Amino acid sequence: MSVDPKQIKVVVIAGGVGGARMALGFLNRPEVDMTVVVNVGDDDWFHGLRVCPDLDTVLYTLAGVVNPKHGWGVDGDTTRSLSVLQKLEAPDTWMTLGDADLGLHIYRSTALRAGGSLTEVMSLVAQKFGVKATLLPVTDEECPTLIKTTSGLLRFQEWFVRDRGQPAVKAVVTDSAKHAHVTAGVQSAIREADVIVIAPSNPFLSIGPMLSVGNFRALLSECSAKRVAVSPLIGGKAVKGPLVKLLQDLEEPVSSEAIAARYEGLIDAFVIDADEEPEDDWRAGVPYQIVQMPTLMSDADKSRELATRICSLAEGL
Ligand code: FO1
């Protein structure tokens, strides 16, 4: 946490790829002290190792080593260890864990087994990867998001990766998150924040599970920060991931307005893409500003442009 008064404290609430791209926009700015609070509902054990997909996507993206095609994993990684695991018919080899990625999982799992917290491990890892931002899991406790589907209850990665998000979703189950605790680090980051940005991550699969953790929702609703959420939909389409199919499965409206409604009480402004045409009555009846700007972060420059616009928007709130 910086003590430089002229820096603004920005907290980005992030899920996977969308969250990482949003955080990238605020990185390496002298006027910004950034903390990224990350979802841990996708985390799981593979081959006895703790894999934290959203934390690792943010880490690799901010460290400039992420595989740009996927938005996760290490660029140029190999899968020789995975091929040995496949030869040995180990379970869960559908989860593509690269050799470099495994280095992180080995290190983190050893540290956790030695009694370290996920917060402590990720702080050291972010520093060693040269990331000039604070990376915080929303909780240090395991609270897996489970997906209730027409073919039973699945672990998140079973549904998302093994089954390619195909089984129709009946519910996103975040019950374990309710018993987890928001870490002290996250509590103080939210309380000290000048600006909080809810990234354009999936509101059901990433942001929702975070809001279910302990008193996280209350923290956001009571803090003094200027709070801005960015819609993950552009023209009714998701930029990445299974959002639209998920909304249809859950019989939720596929609209930015419906997504904004899930954040009501937690935001001062909701950002939608410049090309959207919001209904007039939406603008009238809500307790937050609806602001339009280009939201597609197709490269690092676009992420920075969006971050700059959000900072200016926050100043005026
Ligand atoms: N996503 C896939 O679609 N296929 C994979 O094999 C896969 C492996 C993987 C390994 C490590 C990691 O950190 C992420 C990985 N992801 C993979 C992405 C991951 O499932 C998603 O990024 C999040 O869980 C959802 O945001």
Residues whose N, C-alpha, C, O or C-beta is under 5 A from the ligand:
A	BS01	FO1	G16 V17 D42 C52 P53 D56 W72 G73 W94 M95 T96 L97 V161
